[in-house]
Amino acid sequence: MTAKGHRLTAATGIHKGDRDYQQDQVTLLMHPRAKGCLMAILADGMGGRSGGRKASDQVMLTGRQLFERYSPGADDPVATLKQLVMEAHTVIKLTAISSEQEPHSTVASFLINPDGSCHWVHAGDSRIYFFRDRTLVKRTLDHSYVQTLVNQGKITPEEANFHPRSNILMGCLGTDKDPILDIDFIPCLLPGDILLVCSDGVWHYFNDIELGSVLTTLSARDASEFLIEKARSRARGSGDNLSLAIVKFEALDAPSP
């Protein structure tokens, strides 16, 4: 996919890990009318065998519908991303009323416009990472109990990864309260920039330096396969569902992977 002298290469990956069923969902959407515009959406569902899958499916459906109607340059990308979170949240709550399950889901989504700007939103502990030339520029901060402890200086980020309550979320879609959602913005993506969105089944097993090295060294497709295989190996038979999407922003004269 090319736009204004740049090329976007991308890949997705998904695996059920050591779980009996898959509740993660991930997609990369190319805009039907605007060249160089794409949207990545990832959802980690929770709530029993069918509840979690219904919740993550709803995030995907809502995102697809909104992106099909989205008009770059005319519509507000921040409003579109907020609408994705709140509409999916509302429908998931309604699903819970009509069933005995308790469907919930995280969401992490970024939207790249043809002008190279990028906006993202997340709710829960699915993450978005932004690397520039192998270095992590920024990433989302989890809406989780352990991230609260990190913010308060009670534990380190390294300790948070192995904390016994690391799976407790402070907010997600489908709960009684409206989800906490965070928006961020990259004014202009440059050649060498890389975006990664992934569920906790992936990021739990890597530090930032490892991720930057893999994403920079390998093609999007090879990096996707490598990260899933390595996460599966490091989980040692107790791994969660895994999902990720990678988008690399490259110069047109760069060699194809």
Phi, psi and omega in degrees: 000126184241152177199126173048050176080004179238160179235136174256124170247142189212160177200154172238160176212145179208144180205144181280357179064223180259013177277161180281341183211160185260122177244352173284151171218144178211145178208152170242124184247126173268134184295135184291341185235337186248112179294136179086007179249127178214162180224132173252136179225132177227138180221133178249104185279151178220151174120053177082171187306311183263333182298312181295322180291321176299320182293312181292326176298322181293323176299315180298314182298314180298315180298316180299314182297317181292321183290326178297327181271347185291135179240104180303138180090334180252321182265153180276116181296326179296316179297322179296316180292319177296321178296321176304311182296310188287323178293315179297318179302314182296314182293321179297320176299319179294324177298321181296326181294324185266010179214170181270355179278169174239079184287129175224164177201148165276171170210141171217126185213139171233149183234119179257125179269162180301336179279002178092356176284155182220132174241149176218159177222149172209152174216122183107211184241018167280140192245154168239130177246141176237113179251143173231114182051054173079344183264134177289120177276313176193163174213167176291155174252130186298145171269075187222164180297317183289329176294326175298318178296321177297315180300327181276357179077015182276333176220162178271162176303326179293319178294327181299325183295336183241016179290140182297342180249029184291345182268001183274121180265145176268351179186143175197184181275141175099355179277172180298321180273150174298142184292148166289133175226141179242137178247142173220173192211136171244115186301318182204120176285140182240159175305132185101348179281145181222135175246135176231128171242134184205158177274170183294341176295342176260301191294338181302335189256009183222147169266172186296323181294317178299314181299314180299320180294313181296313184293327181281323186282322187257159172295164180303315181295313181293322179295320178300312181294319181296314183296322178291316180296317181291321177296320178298318180294315183288338179288337176052048173086004181231030185278147177280176168304147179235137173208148180199160171219139181236134173232124179249132180258115188232155174288149181297332180272004178287146178295139178291138178297000000 
